């Protein structure tokens, strides 16, 4: 995508074919080709796939908008020093407190990475910030309410998700305290998306987070739609049959699908062939370890951090999900 | 992604949400209760697009190159690309948001129908209340397919005896011959659609898939009971082709 570079560096000097022009031409081409494109989707399977794709995205949009608005409001209007004052001095105590504090950051995982980074740069102990990083996208009210809505017959699912996610994030915080090394972690030196005023910070953060997370939501919706239509129900049923194996299958699916935590409960609900414990693993692993999140962590905290932290989180999350699922579901 | 493109994408996504939720189209994809939330989020996205556009115009008036505005330096985007620095643009993943907009406006995917229903086993949820209440008064009485199936399968048709029912559903061809009167149920969105199938007795031999029909008939025993995959029977007194209902799901 080097064309974007040239467009920005030469914008002041005359007209160039930049991304805006590309988008315009692309949209016009789509409009002209509409009949041909919709003709491609005559087959019932492709039509069903398109319907499922659109419905996942449409269903998730209001949640995503709510999430980014609230998280941007907190990022812009709550001073970061608040967190430093609110946390206990002792690190081993600060970890669970920070984990529980994840309740107040209603955002998806894309939002919690920069927030955790800025917490660290404002002097919060890394172990506590990491517990917050993992818990915030999973246990905030928006996510819990959408989980509750997505599983009308199983209100315990939201409870189990809260418990399992909190336990996992606290364990990971303590593990980092005990085994983590400072040289693995690159603490970000500056906040991102800081405007000239709180209002500007709010707007920039909300817009950015929406565009960023929305793109990944589209990937998740596409993948889910393709799986839904391409994979015969019998194959998934056979995978769903094995108790332990099915947990691993859905945990890995969560890593691959990269669905925002505000929307993933609806996808989990549609995977009705799988046991509730397997779907719990999907909901616990997804907001903590997925492809886009590992990439985000690698960028904000460094690759040496992400290559150790993400696999460890995956293992802990799967084990905790199995235990909590066996206990609560 | 430049600020201009960001605003266009915000307009497109917000506009698409407003477009489908202003009419009944959104009910092909999600539940009816989502409408206010879709309208609000669509409006907020359009508003965000307006603000970005104002920024762009202001920056152009000042003679700045908007993309080099330090206020929009985007640290975590570099992370998403493994640290490669492609300049200070908005998140590149946002380009993907064009896809659902294109799908909504160009393909306009129809409500799920016989393809989905044919792939999945019929599902009859056991009523939570063991003491099934009687049907509302009237003959014929309009019932949902899921309600009819639950009464027939889990309550031995006790509350259906001696009543004339009216049900609206679409045709799903039965691979073993004949067809099922079908309706899909949503828990949240079309991704979790679950079919209810009912076997018509004494109706036409076959009908084209996805034809919407209104069936007036009576309960007859058959198709099995006490199983969440049973397909109950209905004796067809009359059948009429109808338009797809406003809300295609139950």
Interface residues (C-beta under 8 A of the other chain):
Chain A: X1 X2 X4 X5 X7 X8 X9 X11 X12 X18 X19 X20 X23 X26 X27 X30 X31 X34 X37 X38 X41 X44 X45 X47 X48 X50 X51 X52 X53 X54 X55 X56 X57 X58 X59 X61 X62 X64 X65 X66 X69 X110 X113 X114 X149 X150 X152 X188 X190 X192 X193 X194 X195 X196 X200 X203 X204 X206 X207 X208 X210 X211 X212 X214 X215 X216 X218 X219 X221 X222 X224 X225 X228 X232 X233 X266 X267 X269 X270 X272 X292 X295 X296 X297 X298 X299 X300 X303
Chain B: X1 X2 X4 X5 X6 X8 X9 X10 X13 X17 X20 X26 X28 X29 X30 X34 X37 X38 X40 X41 X42 X44 X45 X48 X51 X52 X63 X65 X66 X67 X68 X71 X72 X73 X74 X75 X76 X77 X78 X79 X80 X81 X82 X83 X86 X87 X88 X89 X90 X91 X92 X93 X94 X95 X96 X97 X98 X99 X100 X102 X103 X104 X106 X107 X108 X109 X110 X111 X112 X113 X114 X115 X116 X119 X120 X187 X188 X189 X190 X191 X192 X194
